[in-house]
Amino acid sequence: MIHLEWADRDTIREIKCVHTDAKKYMVNRALTAGKTYELKNETEEFYFVVDNTGKIGGYYKEYFEG
């Protein structure tokens, strides 16, 4: 259950959010375009970052560069 320890893990790297134009979800409430976020984990499809709420959130890679 790796997701229980993500907040305490070291940051892998920092990635920049390039847009929040989501087709289906309200991403602009948790991410800000142009802001850099701490990457805690990643899969083939998602980045798991510390978002604007201060919690770990999983977001499609299309919102980020890096």
PDB file of N, CA, C and O in Angstrom:
ATOM      1  N   MET A   1       0.838  -1.182   0.000  1.00  0.00           N
ATOM      2  CA  MET A   1       0.000   0.000   0.000  1.00  0.00           C
ATOM      3  C   MET A   1       0.884   1.246   0.000  1.00  0.00           C
ATOM      4  O   MET A   1       0.934   2.010   0.964  1.00  0.00           O
ATOM      5  N   ILE A   2       1.563   1.411  -1.104  1.00  0.00           N
ATOM      6  CA  ILE A   2       2.518   2.507  -1.266  1.00  0.00           C
ATOM      7  C   ILE A   2       1.856   3.882  -1.158  1.00  0.00           C
ATOM      8  O   ILE A   2       2.496   4.845  -0.735  1.00  0.00           O
ATOM      9  N   HIS A   3       0.595   3.977  -1.532  1.00  0.00           N
ATOM     10  CA  HIS A   3      -0.078   5.281  -1.532  1.00  0.00           C
ATOM     11  C   HIS A   3      -0.219   5.883  -0.129  1.00  0.00           C
ATOM     12  O   HIS A   3      -0.424   7.089   0.000  1.00  0.00           O
ATOM     13  N   LEU A   4      -0.115   5.080   0.897  1.00  0.00           N
ATOM     14  CA  LEU A   4      -0.225   5.591   2.264  1.00  0.00           C
ATOM     15  C   LEU A   4       1.026   6.349   2.694  1.00  0.00           C
ATOM     16  O   LEU A   4       0.981   7.124   3.648  1.00  0.00           O
ATOM     17  N   GLU A   5       2.146   6.132   1.997  1.00  0.00           N
ATOM     18  CA  GLU A   5       3.415   6.750   2.366  1.00  0.00           C
ATOM     19  C   GLU A   5       3.877   7.829   1.393  1.00  0.00           C
ATOM     20  O   GLU A   5       4.946   8.400   1.607  1.00  0.00           O
ATOM     21  N   TRP A   6       3.130   8.137   0.338  1.00  0.00           N
ATOM     22  CA  TRP A   6       3.564   9.078  -0.686  1.00  0.00           C
ATOM     23  C   TRP A   6       3.897  10.454  -0.127  1.00  0.00           C
ATOM     24  O   TRP A   6       4.888  11.058  -0.536  1.00  0.00           O
ATOM     25  N   ALA A   7       3.116  10.944   0.771  1.00  0.00           N
ATOM     26  CA  ALA A   7       3.339  12.296   1.300  1.00  0.00           C
ATOM     27  C   ALA A   7       4.662  12.391   2.049  1.00  0.00           C
ATOM     28  O   ALA A   7       5.273  13.459   2.094  1.00  0.00           O
ATOM     29  N   ASP A   8       5.109  11.285   2.636  1.00  0.00           N
ATOM     30  CA  ASP A   8       6.350  11.280   3.406  1.00  0.00           C
ATOM     31  C   ASP A   8       7.575  10.929   2.573  1.00  0.00           C
ATOM     32  O   ASP A   8       8.701  11.092   3.043  1.00  0.00           O
ATOM     33  N   ARG A   9       7.384  10.457   1.362  1.00  0.00           N
ATOM     34  CA  ARG A   9       8.502  10.063   0.502  1.00  0.00           C
ATOM     35  C   ARG A   9       9.227  11.272  -0.054  1.00  0.00           C
ATOM     36  O   ARG A   9       8.691  12.379  -0.093  1.00  0.00           O
ATOM     37  N   ASP A  10      10.455  11.036  -0.483  1.00  0.00           N
ATOM     38  CA  ASP A  10      11.227  12.087  -1.140  1.00  0.00           C
ATOM     39  C   ASP A  10      10.584  12.432  -2.476  1.00  0.00           C
ATOM     40  O   ASP A  10       9.971  11.582  -3.121  1.00  0.00           O
ATOM     41  N   THR A  11      10.729  13.673  -2.879  1.00  0.00           N
ATOM     42  CA  THR A  11      10.212  14.121  -4.167  1.00  0.00           C
ATOM     43  C   THR A  11      11.104  13.563  -5.263  1.00  0.00           C
ATOM     44  O   THR A  11      12.328  13.672  -5.184  1.00  0.00           O
ATOM     45  N   ILE A  12      10.498  12.961  -6.291  1.00  0.00           N
ATOM     46  CA  ILE A  12      11.251  12.408  -7.413  1.00  0.00           C
ATOM     47  C   ILE A  12      11.876  13.537  -8.216  1.00  0.00           C
ATOM     48  O   ILE A  12      13.073  13.526  -8.501  1.00  0.00           O
ATOM     49  N   ARG A  13      11.056  14.503  -8.575  1.00  0.00           N
ATOM     50  CA  ARG A  13      11.493  15.713  -9.278  1.00  0.00           C
ATOM     51  C   ARG A  13      10.323  16.690  -9.261  1.00  0.00           C
ATOM     52  O   ARG A  13       9.236  16.360  -8.788  1.00  0.00           O
ATOM     53  N   GLU A  14      10.549  17.872  -9.772  1.00  0.00           N
ATOM     54  CA  GLU A  14       9.472  18.850  -9.868  1.00  0.00           C
ATOM     55  C   GLU A  14       9.036  18.958 -11.318  1.00  0.00           C
ATOM     56  O   GLU A  14       9.866  18.946 -12.228  1.00  0.00           O
ATOM     57  N   ILE A  15       7.730  19.063 -11.529  1.00  0.00           N
ATOM     58  CA  ILE A  15       7.183  19.176 -12.877  1.00  0.00           C
ATOM     59  C   ILE A  15       6.276  20.393 -12.950  1.00  0.00           C
ATOM     60  O   ILE A  15       5.674  20.795 -11.954  1.00  0.00           O
ATOM     61  N   LYS A  16       6.185  20.970 -14.130  1.00  0.00           N
ATOM     62  CA  LYS A  16       5.413  22.200 -14.330  1.00  0.00           C
ATOM     63  C   LYS A  16       4.076  21.879 -14.985  1.00  0.00           C
ATOM     64  O   LYS A  16       4.014  21.134 -15.963  1.00  0.00           O
ATOM     65  N   CYS A  17       3.024  22.441 -14.444  1.00  0.00           N
ATOM     66  CA  CYS A  17       1.685  22.311 -15.022  1.00  0.00           C
ATOM     67  C   CYS A  17       1.587  23.280 -16.207  1.00  0.00           C
ATOM     68  O   CYS A  17       1.831  24.477 -16.054  1.00  0.00           O
ATOM     69  N   VAL A  18       1.232  22.766 -17.374  1.00  0.00           N
ATOM     70  CA  VAL A  18       1.174  23.624 -18.560  1.00  0.00           C
ATOM     71  C   VAL A  18      -0.240  24.086 -18.888  1.00  0.00           C
ATOM     72  O   VAL A  18      -0.413  25.124 -19.526  1.00  0.00           O
ATOM     73  N   HIS A  19      -1.248  23.338 -18.465  1.00  0.00           N
ATOM     74  CA  HIS A  19      -2.635  23.766 -18.677  1.00  0.00           C
ATOM     75  C   HIS A  19      -3.568  23.006 -17.746  1.00  0.00           C
ATOM     76  O   HIS A  19      -3.208  21.973 -17.183  1.00  0.00           O
ATOM     77  N   THR A  20      -4.771  23.540 -17.597  1.00  0.00           N
ATOM     78  CA  THR A  20      -5.807  22.875 -16.788  1.00  0.00           C
ATOM     79  C   THR A  20      -7.098  22.746 -17.579  1.00  0.00           C
ATOM     80  O   THR A  20      -8.185  22.720 -17.002  1.00  0.00           O
ATOM     81  N   ASP A  21      -6.982  22.667 -18.893  1.00  0.00           N
ATOM     82  CA  ASP A  21      -8.145  22.546 -19.779  1.00  0.00           C
ATOM     83  C   ASP A  21      -8.600  21.098 -19.853  1.00  0.00           C
ATOM     84  O   ASP A  21      -8.273  20.382 -20.800  1.00  0.00           O
ATOM     85  N   ALA A  22      -9.343  20.678 -18.867  1.00  0.00           N
ATOM     86  CA  ALA A  22      -9.816  19.299 -18.793  1.00  0.00           C
ATOM     87  C   ALA A  22     -11.154  19.160 -19.500  1.00  0.00           C
ATOM     88  O   ALA A  22     -12.004  20.047 -19.426  1.00  0.00           O
ATOM     89  N   LYS A  23     -11.329  18.046 -20.181  1.00  0.00           N
ATOM     90  CA  LYS A  23     -12.582  17.784 -20.893  1.00  0.00           C
ATOM     91  C   LYS A  23     -13.661  17.255 -19.950  1.00  0.00           C
ATOM     92  O   LYS A  23     -14.844  17.550 -20.117  1.00  0.00           O
ATOM     93  N   LYS A  24     -13.241  16.476 -18.962  1.00  0.00           N
ATOM     94  CA  LYS A  24     -14.214  15.769 -18.139  1.00  0.00           C
ATOM     95  C   LYS A  24     -14.175  16.166 -16.663  1.00  0.00           C
ATOM     96  O   LYS A  24     -15.211  16.153 -15.998  1.00  0.00           O
ATOM     97  N   TYR A  25     -13.009  16.514 -16.144  1.00  0.00           N
ATOM     98  CA  TYR A  25     -12.854  16.763 -14.715  1.00  0.00           C
ATOM     99  C   TYR A  25     -12.558  18.234 -14.441  1.00  0.00           C
ATOM    100  O   TYR A  25     -12.144  18.956 -15.347  1.00  0.00           O
ATOM    101  N   MET A  26     -12.761  18.683 -13.221  1.00  0.00           N
ATOM    102  CA  MET A  26     -12.489  20.071 -12.833  1.00  0.00           C
ATOM    103  C   MET A  26     -11.088  20.143 -12.236  1.00  0.00           C
ATOM    104  O   MET A  26     -10.923  20.181 -11.017  1.00  0.00           O
ATOM    105  N   VAL A  27     -10.106  20.159 -13.087  1.00  0.00           N
ATOM    106  CA  VAL A  27      -8.711  20.147 -12.666  1.00  0.00           C
ATOM    107  C   VAL A  27      -8.270  21.509 -12.157  1.00  0.00           C
ATOM    108  O   VAL A  27      -7.371  21.593 -11.321  1.00  0.00           O
ATOM    109  N   ASN A  28      -8.881  22.566 -12.643  1.00  0.00           N
ATOM    110  CA  ASN A  28      -8.437  23.921 -12.272  1.00  0.00           C
ATOM    111  C   ASN A  28      -8.661  24.247 -10.804  1.00  0.00           C
ATOM    112  O   ASN A  28      -8.169  25.273 -10.334  1.00  0.00           O
ATOM    113  N   ARG A  29      -9.371  23.432 -10.075  1.00  0.00           N
ATOM    114  CA  ARG A  29      -9.547  23.651  -8.630  1.00  0.00           C
ATOM    115  C   ARG A  29      -8.331  23.168  -7.846  1.00  0.00           C
ATOM    116  O   ARG A  29      -8.079  23.641  -6.738  1.00  0.00           O
ATOM    117  N   ALA A  30      -7.572  22.225  -8.418  1.00  0.00           N
ATOM    118  CA  ALA A  30      -6.449  21.644  -7.699  1.00  0.00           C
ATOM    119  C   ALA A  30      -5.092  21.955  -8.320  1.00  0.00           C
ATOM    120  O   ALA A  30      -4.065  21.816  -7.655  1.00  0.00           O
ATOM    121  N   LEU A  31      -5.073  22.373  -9.581  1.00  0.00           N
ATOM    122  CA  LEU A  31      -3.824  22.701 -10.258  1.00  0.00           C
ATOM    123  C   LEU A  31      -3.894  24.114 -10.813  1.00  0.00           C
ATOM    124  O   LEU A  31      -4.976  24.618 -11.116  1.00  0.00           O
ATOM    125  N   THR A  32      -2.739  24.749 -10.945  1.00  0.00           N
ATOM    126  CA  THR A  32      -2.640  26.082 -11.518  1.00  0.00           C
ATOM    127  C   THR A  32      -1.644  26.028 -12.665  1.00  0.00           C
ATOM    128  O   THR A  32      -0.506  25.596 -12.482  1.00  0.00           O
ATOM    129  N   ALA A  33      -2.067  26.464 -13.846  1.00  0.00           N
ATOM    130  CA  ALA A  33      -1.176  26.473 -15.007  1.00  0.00           C
ATOM    131  C   ALA A  33       0.016  27.377 -14.726  1.00  0.00           C
ATOM    132  O   ALA A  33      -0.145  28.489 -14.224  1.00  0.00           O
ATOM    133  N   GLY A  34       1.212  26.898 -15.052  1.00  0.00           N
ATOM    134  CA  GLY A  34       2.428  27.661 -14.837  1.00  0.00           C
ATOM    135  C   GLY A  34       3.108  27.386 -13.505  1.00  0.00           C
ATOM    136  O   GLY A  34       4.254  27.791 -13.308  1.00  0.00           O
ATOM    137  N   LYS A  35       2.439  26.716 -12.599  1.00  0.00           N
ATOM    138  CA  LYS A  35       3.009  26.420 -11.275  1.00  0.00           C
ATOM    139  C   LYS A  35       3.775  25.095 -11.316  1.00  0.00           C
ATOM    140  O   LYS A  35       3.430  24.192 -12.079  1.00  0.00           O
ATOM    141  N   THR A  36       4.798  24.990 -10.501  1.00  0.00           N
ATOM    142  CA  THR A  36       5.613  23.775 -10.403  1.00  0.00           C
ATOM    143  C   THR A  36       5.140  22.959  -9.203  1.00  0.00           C
ATOM    144  O   THR A  36       4.872  23.507  -8.134  1.00  0.00           O
ATOM    145  N   TYR A  37       5.042  21.635  -9.394  1.00  0.00           N
ATOM    146  CA  TYR A  37       4.552  20.727  -8.360  1.00  0.00           C
ATOM    147  C   TYR A  37       5.573  19.639  -8.061  1.00  0.00           C
ATOM    148  O   TYR A  37       6.371  19.268  -8.921  1.00  0.00           O
ATOM    149  N   GLU A  38       5.540  19.134  -6.835  1.00  0.00           N
ATOM    150  CA  GLU A  38       6.411  18.049  -6.408  1.00  0.00           C
ATOM    151  C   GLU A  38       5.837  16.718  -6.886  1.00  0.00           C
ATOM    152  O   GLU A  38       4.706  16.368  -6.547  1.00  0.00           O
ATOM    153  N   LEU A  39       6.612  15.984  -7.669  1.00  0.00           N
ATOM    154  CA  LEU A  39       6.203  14.671  -8.164  1.00  0.00           C
ATOM    155  C   LEU A  39       6.572  13.617  -7.138  1.00  0.00           C
ATOM    156  O   LEU A  39       7.744  13.463  -6.796  1.00  0.00           O
ATOM    157  N   LYS A  40       5.579  12.890  -6.646  1.00  0.00           N
ATOM    158  CA  LYS A  40       5.808  11.868  -5.625  1.00  0.00           C
ATOM    159  C   LYS A  40       5.817  10.454  -6.205  1.00  0.00           C
ATOM    160  O   LYS A  40       6.500   9.576  -5.677  1.00  0.00           O
ATOM    161  N   ASN A  41       5.064  10.225  -7.287  1.00  0.00           N
ATOM    162  CA  ASN A  41       5.015   8.913  -7.929  1.00  0.00           C
ATOM    163  C   ASN A  41       4.467   9.102  -9.335  1.00  0.00           C
ATOM    164  O   ASN A  41       3.789  10.090  -9.616  1.00  0.00           O
ATOM    165  N   GLU A  42       4.763   8.145 -10.223  1.00  0.00           N
ATOM    166  CA  GLU A  42       4.188   8.208 -11.561  1.00  0.00           C
ATOM    167  C   GLU A  42       3.929   6.815 -12.089  1.00  0.00           C
ATOM    168  O   GLU A  42       4.611   5.855 -11.731  1.00  0.00           O
ATOM    169  N   THR A  43       2.922   6.725 -12.954  1.00  0.00           N
ATOM    170  CA  THR A  43       2.605   5.489 -13.652  1.00  0.00           C
ATOM    171  C   THR A  43       2.666   5.810 -15.145  1.00  0.00           C
ATOM    172  O   THR A  43       3.066   6.909 -15.529  1.00  0.00           O
ATOM    173  N   GLU A  44       2.278   4.870 -15.971  1.00  0.00           N
ATOM    174  CA  GLU A  44       2.293   5.108 -17.411  1.00  0.00           C
ATOM    175  C   GLU A  44       1.360   6.233 -17.824  1.00  0.00           C
ATOM    176  O   GLU A  44       1.628   6.933 -18.801  1.00  0.00           O
ATOM    177  N   GLU A  45       0.268   6.416 -17.092  1.00  0.00           N
ATOM    178  CA  GLU A  45      -0.763   7.375 -17.483  1.00  0.00           C
ATOM    179  C   GLU A  45      -0.873   8.591 -16.559  1.00  0.00           C
ATOM    180  O   GLU A  45      -1.344   9.645 -16.986  1.00  0.00           O
ATOM    181  N   PHE A  46      -0.447   8.459 -15.307  1.00  0.00           N
ATOM    182  CA  PHE A  46      -0.679   9.504 -14.318  1.00  0.00           C
ATOM    183  C   PHE A  46       0.603   9.964 -13.626  1.00  0.00           C
ATOM    184  O   PHE A  46       1.574   9.219 -13.495  1.00  0.00           O
ATOM    185  N   TYR A  47       0.564  11.237 -13.187  1.00  0.00           N
ATOM    186  CA  TYR A  47       1.538  11.778 -12.243  1.00  0.00           C
ATOM    187  C   TYR A  47       0.799  11.969 -10.928  1.00  0.00           C
ATOM    188  O   TYR A  47      -0.351  12.407 -10.922  1.00  0.00           O
ATOM    189  N   PHE A  48       1.446  11.646  -9.819  1.00  0.00           N
ATOM    190  CA  PHE A  48       0.882  11.859  -8.500  1.00  0.00           C
ATOM    191  C   PHE A  48       1.694  12.971  -7.848  1.00  0.00           C
ATOM    192  O   PHE A  48       2.869  12.789  -7.528  1.00  0.00           O
ATOM    193  N   VAL A  49       1.060  14.119  -7.654  1.00  0.00           N
ATOM    194  CA  VAL A  49       1.742  15.323  -7.182  1.00  0.00           C
ATOM    195  C   VAL A  49       1.053  15.876  -5.939  1.00  0.00           C
ATOM    196  O   VAL A  49      -0.093  15.539  -5.642  1.00  0.00           O
ATOM    197  N   VAL A  50       1.779  16.734  -5.219  1.00  0.00           N
ATOM    198  CA  VAL A  50       1.181  17.486  -4.123  1.00  0.00           C
ATOM    199  C   VAL A  50       0.510  18.692  -4.771  1.00  0.00           C
ATOM    200  O   VAL A  50       1.189  19.607  -5.237  1.00  0.00           O
ATOM    201  N   ASP A  51      -0.817  18.695  -4.801  1.00  0.00           N
ATOM    202  CA  ASP A  51      -1.552  19.743  -5.516  1.00  0.00           C
ATOM    203  C   ASP A  51      -1.844  20.955  -4.624  1.00  0.00           C
ATOM    204  O   ASP A  51      -1.323  21.053  -3.513  1.00  0.00           O
ATOM    205  N   ASN A  52      -2.674  21.870  -5.115  1.00  0.00           N
ATOM    206  CA  ASN A  52      -2.982  23.106  -4.390  1.00  0.00           C
ATOM    207  C   ASN A  52      -3.703  22.873  -3.063  1.00  0.00           C
ATOM    208  O   ASN A  52      -3.715  23.757  -2.207  1.00  0.00           O
ATOM    209  N   THR A  53      -4.299  21.705  -2.884  1.00  0.00           N
ATOM    210  CA  THR A  53      -4.986  21.394  -1.626  1.00  0.00           C
ATOM    211  C   THR A  53      -4.007  20.940  -0.547  1.00  0.00           C
ATOM    212  O   THR A  53      -4.369  20.830   0.624  1.00  0.00           O
ATOM    213  N   GLY A  54      -2.742  20.673  -0.957  1.00  0.00           N
ATOM    214  CA  GLY A  54      -1.746  20.186  -0.015  1.00  0.00           C
ATOM    215  C   GLY A  54      -1.739  18.681   0.129  1.00  0.00           C
ATOM    216  O   GLY A  54      -0.982  18.134   0.931  1.00  0.00           O
ATOM    217  N   LYS A  55      -2.579  18.004  -0.644  1.00  0.00           N
ATOM    218  CA  LYS A  55      -2.664  16.546  -0.608  1.00  0.00           C
ATOM    219  C   LYS A  55      -2.135  15.964  -1.915  1.00  0.00           C
ATOM    220  O   LYS A  55      -1.929  16.688  -2.890  1.00  0.00           O
ATOM    221  N   ILE A  56      -1.919  14.666  -1.926  1.00  0.00           N
ATOM    222  CA  ILE A  56      -1.469  13.977  -3.131  1.00  0.00           C
ATOM    223  C   ILE A  56      -2.668  13.735  -4.037  1.00  0.00           C
ATOM    224  O   ILE A  56      -3.694  13.215  -3.599  1.00  0.00           O
ATOM    225  N   GLY A  57      -2.531  14.114  -5.302  1.00  0.00           N
ATOM    226  CA  GLY A  57      -3.580  13.885  -6.288  1.00  0.00           C
ATOM    227  C   GLY A  57      -2.980  13.271  -7.530  1.00  0.00           C
ATOM    228  O   GLY A  57      -1.840  13.567  -7.887  1.00  0.00           O
ATOM    229  N   GLY A  58      -3.743  12.411  -8.193  1.00  0.00           N
ATOM    230  CA  GLY A  58      -3.297  11.779  -9.431  1.00  0.00           C
ATOM    231  C   GLY A  58      -3.908  12.493 -10.619  1.00  0.00           C
ATOM    232  O   GLY A  58      -5.123  12.677 -10.680  1.00  0.00           O
ATOM    233  N   TYR A  59      -3.065  12.900 -11.569  1.00  0.00           N
ATOM    234  CA  TYR A  59      -3.518  13.667 -12.730  1.00  0.00           C
ATOM    235  C   TYR A  59      -2.901  13.101 -13.998  1.00  0.00           C
ATOM    236  O   TYR A  59      -1.777  12.601 -13.983  1.00  0.00           O
ATOM    237  N   TYR A  60      -3.643  13.183 -15.092  1.00  0.00           N
ATOM    238  CA  TYR A  60      -3.116  12.739 -16.373  1.00  0.00           C
ATOM    239  C   TYR A  60      -1.836  13.506 -16.705  1.00  0.00           C
ATOM    240  O   TYR A  60      -1.702  14.681 -16.362  1.00  0.00           O
ATOM    241  N   LYS A  61      -0.918  12.847 -17.361  1.00  0.00           N
ATOM    242  CA  LYS A  61       0.367  13.441 -17.707  1.00  0.00           C
ATOM    243  C   LYS A  61       0.220  14.610 -18.689  1.00  0.00           C
ATOM    244  O   LYS A  61       1.111  15.453 -18.789  1.00  0.00           O
ATOM    245  N   GLU A  62      -0.893  14.658 -19.404  1.00  0.00           N
ATOM    246  CA  GLU A  62      -1.089  15.708 -20.412  1.00  0.00           C
ATOM    247  C   GLU A  62      -1.131  17.118 -19.814  1.00  0.00           C
ATOM    248  O   GLU A  62      -0.972  18.094 -20.547  1.00  0.00           O
ATOM    249  N   TYR A  63      -1.337  17.243 -18.522  1.00  0.00           N
ATOM    250  CA  TYR A  63      -1.393  18.558 -17.879  1.00  0.00           C
ATOM    251  C   TYR A  63      -0.009  19.116 -17.531  1.00  0.00           C
ATOM    252  O   TYR A  63       0.110  20.271 -17.121  1.00  0.00           O
ATOM    253  N   PHE A  64       1.032  18.298 -17.694  1.00  0.00           N
ATOM    254  CA  PHE A  64       2.376  18.669 -17.245  1.00  0.00           C
ATOM    255  C   PHE A  64       3.407  18.556 -18.349  1.00  0.00           C
ATOM    256  O   PHE A  64       3.204  17.868 -19.348  1.00  0.00           O
ATOM    257  N   GLU A  65       4.515  19.244 -18.148  1.00  0.00           N
ATOM    258  CA  GLU A  65       5.701  19.043 -18.971  1.00  0.00           C
ATOM    259  C   GLU A  65       6.824  18.646 -18.043  1.00  0.00           C
ATOM    260  O   GLU A  65       6.918  19.147 -16.923  1.00  0.00           O
ATOM    261  N   GLY A  66       7.652  17.775 -18.488  1.00  0.00           N
ATOM    262  CA  GLY A  66       8.784  17.398 -17.650  1.00  0.00           C
ATOM    263  C   GLY A  66       8.846  15.962 -17.434  1.00  0.00           C
ATOM    264  O   GLY A  66       9.745  15.478 -16.746  1.00  0.00           O
TER     265      GLY A  66
END
